[in-house]
Amino acid sequence: MVALAVVLVVRAVSLSAAQAAYDLAAAAFRNDQAAAAQLVTDGEVALDDAIAVFDASAGKVLTDQPRLDLATAIDAATDRLSGAAQELTAAETAADASTVSTALFDLGGRARTSASTLSAFDFSAAAGVDGIAGELAAPVAAVTQAMADWQAEQDRILRERYTNNVHATGWTPELDECIGSVDVTAHYQNVPTIAEHWSCGGKNFPDDAGTMITLTGEHAGTYRVDGIVAMLNADRDSTADLPRGFDLLYQTCQNGYSGTMSFTALTKVS
C-alpha cells in the first residue's frame, strides 16, 4: 500500500508539471494560431478587394499594363495565402492530436510530447502573408487610376462626339424648320429613316464608317455610322429602292440636289 501511495504521489507531481507545461504550450499555440488566422483573413480581404478591382477594370483602361501588374500581384498573393491556409489546417490537426493521458502509470509523457509538438509548430507561412495588403495596394491604386483615366477619355469623347437632335416626326414643314433631323419613316414605306436638309445640317453629318454619334429626341441613343449605303435620284428612284435591313437611315440631299439623295446607314449601339 505504501509503495502504491508513493507511486500515486510521484505520478501526481509529474502529471501536474507536465500538465502545466502543456497548458502553457497550448495557450501560446492558440495565441499564435489566432494571430496567424487573423493575418490570413486580412490578406484574403485585401486579395478579394484586389480581384474585384481587376474584374471591374476589364475593358476600362487605356493600356493593359496596370492590369497585367495587378494580375501578377494577385497570383503571388493567392499562392502565399494558399500555403498559409494549408498551414492553419495542419495546425488544427496538430491541436486535435495533442492530448493528456489519464492512464494510471502515465507520468506525463504524452502531455510533454504534446507540449513539445505545439511549441515547435511554426506559423511561418501565415507570418509571410502579413504584407499582402501593402503589396497589393500599389497595383490596385494603379489600376484604379487607369480606370479613372479611361473614364476621363470616354467623357471627353462623349463631349466632342457629333450629336444630332431628331426634333420631330413629319415631312417638309418640319424639315424646313431647320432645327434638326426629322423622322420621315412614315413617308418611306416604314423604313426607319431620319432626314435633314443639306444646308440645315446634312453637310455636317458624318458618313465615315465606324464613327460613333449620338442622337437625341426621336430614336435617341448611340449609333455607329456604317457609311453611305445608297445614293438615289428623286426623279428616277422610288421608295422601293430604299436600302433595307439597317437599324436606321440618315437621308440628306448632297449639295442640296435631289438627284443625289444620300442614305447613310446607322447601327444602334446603346
Secondary structure, DSSP 8 states (H G I E B T S, - for coil): -HHHHHHHHHHHHHHHHHHHHHHHHHHHHHHHHHHHHHHHHHHHHHHHHHHHHHHHTTT--SSSHHHHHHHHHHHHHHHHHHHHHHHHHHHHHHHHH------TT--SHHHHHHHHHHHH---HHHHTTTTHHHHHHHHHHHHHHHHHHHHHHHHHHHHHS-EEEEEEE-SHHHHHT-SSEEE-GGGTTT--EEE--TTTTGGGS--STT-EEEEEETT-EEEEEEEEEEEE-TTT--GGGS--SSSEEEEEEGGG-TTSEEEEEEEE--
